[in-house]
Structures are given as C-alpha cells and as structure tokens.
C-alpha cells in the first residue's frame, strides 16, 4: 500500500499537531502551577499552532514561554511588593 501525497501531508500535519499539543502542555501546567493563567493559556495555544507549522517552531515557543513564566514574577509577588 502506497501513500498518496495528500495522505502523507495529512499524516504529517496530524503528527506535528500532536507534537505541538505535547509541547504545549509544558507551559500550560507550569503556568498554572505558578499562578500565571494568561501566560499558560497563550503558551498552550501558540505552541500548538507553531507545532502544526513546524516541530522546531513548537520547541522555540516552548522555550520562550517557559522562560517568560519562570522569569516574570507572579501576580501574588507583585501585589505584595506594591503594598
């Protein structure tokens, strides 16, 4: 059984989408754990879209969002320093 070009591209798209979802779960759960819900949601969405385009894009967006979540102080820390 041979794959047509359309089937090949469809299977590659599905595989890249799965990679994007798996990579997107890392910033999602990390952001939820650190109390950064907005960054966690955006990290999941951007990583899935980047993964659908390219697995390398998913890896880059994963690194960027994890860095943003870890580097930026949490909202609870910002509210205590403002008082």
Order of alpha helices (4+ residues) and beta strands (2+ residues): alpha-alpha-alpha-alpha
